Amino acid sequence: MKTYSISEAATELNLTVYTLRYYDKEGLLPFLERTPSGTRVFKESDIDVLKIIECLKATGMPIKEIKQFIDWCTDGDSTLEKRSNLFLERKAIVEAQMEELKKTLEIIDHKCLYYKTALEAGTEDIHRKKIEINPSN
């Protein structure tokens, strides 16, 4: 069984050692084993759990709620429905974020085209609507 030191785990997850220590302090790693001298030892399964923690964090979930999820995992099968519902809620949140990002990307795409054509023309004037003044009005 492969194990990782805290620095190896941090590198594997692209996190800082400080972040892993913080997660441990906040109770997100209750399963983490330690050597007799107190050094944290990360197993492959711990790395997998940390990937889930990072995934939940990326959805905007607060550490307190992630801790609740970890506690539910520790409680076993009696919390399967709660855990399932949590991921269904996270999925809906991420899908809504993606829709907002698609709208943002459409605006950015439009502005990229705007500047591309303006650069090709050497002026933004090609995008400006000309207002004609009719002296007879």
N, C-alpha and C positions, 0 to 999 in steps of 0.2 A: 504494500500500500504506500503510495507516494504521499509525502507530507511536505509542507511548505513552512518556512519561517515567516514571520510577519512581513519582512521586506520582500521575500519572494512572492507572497500572496498579494502584496500591494502592487508589485510589478505585473503579476499575472492579470490583475483586475484593472490596471491603469489607475490606481488610487494611491493615496499617500498612506504612509504608516500611521500618521496622525488620524486620518479618517477611520482606519480600522480600529485604532485604539478608542476613538470616540464611539463607534458603533458598539464595541464591547462594553464600554462604560454605560451606554444607554440601554443595555440589555438586549441588543439585537443578536448577540452571539452566545446564548446560554449553553449551547452545545459544545462550545470550543474547549478543547482539551489543553492542559498545561503540563509542562515538565515539572518534576519535583522542585526545580528552582523558580517556577512561576512563568517560564517562557511560554508564550502562546504557540500552539502547534495547529496548523491548518491542514485538514484533510481535503481530498478532492470534493467530498460532499459539502464541506464548509464553503469551498469556492463556489459551488453551484448555488448554495443559499445566498451567498453574497451577490451573485449575479442577479438573483431575483430581487434582493433588496435594492440594488442599483436600478433595476428595471422599474420598480415601484416608485423609487425616488424620482426617476426621470419623468414620471407621469405627474409629478407635483405632490405626491402623497407625503404628508408630514411624518417625521420620524416617530412620533407618538402612535400614529396609525399603523406604521410598519411594525412597530413593537407589538401592537395588538395582534397583527397577523402572525408574527413569530410565536406569540403566546398560544394562539389557536393551533398552530402547527404542533407545538409541544403537547397540547391537550388531546391530540389524536383525532380519531374518526368522528367524535361527537361534534366537531366543528367543521366538518366537510362542507356543509351547506353555507356556512358563514364565509368560508374561504372562497368557495365558488362564486358567491354573490359579490364578494370584494373584487374579484377579477372581472366579473361582468360589468360592474360599475366602472372599474379602471378602463376597460375596453371602450365603454361609451364615452368616457372623458377623452381618451386618446383619439377616438374617431371624430369627436367634435373639434379637438385641437387641429387635427389634420384638415378638416374642412376649412377652418379659419386660415391655416397655412396655405391651402390651395388658393383662397381668395387673395392672400398676400402675394403669392407667387404670380398670379395673373396680373396684378398691378406692376410688380417688378418686371415681368416679361414685357408689358406694354412700355414701360419706361426704357428698357433696354432697346427695344425697337425704335422708340422715339429718338434716343440719342444716337443710335446707329445711323438712322437716316439723316439726322441733323449733321452728324460728323461727315457723312458722305457728301452732303450738300455744302458743307462748310458754314452752315448757319441754321439757327433755329427758326428763322423766318418762314421756312417751308411748312411749319406746323401752325403758324399763327394765322388766324382768320383775318383776312383783310376787311376792314370796315370802310365801306365807301360812303363818302359824304355827298349827298345829293343836294346841291344848293337850291333846288326848286322846292324843297320841303319847308 
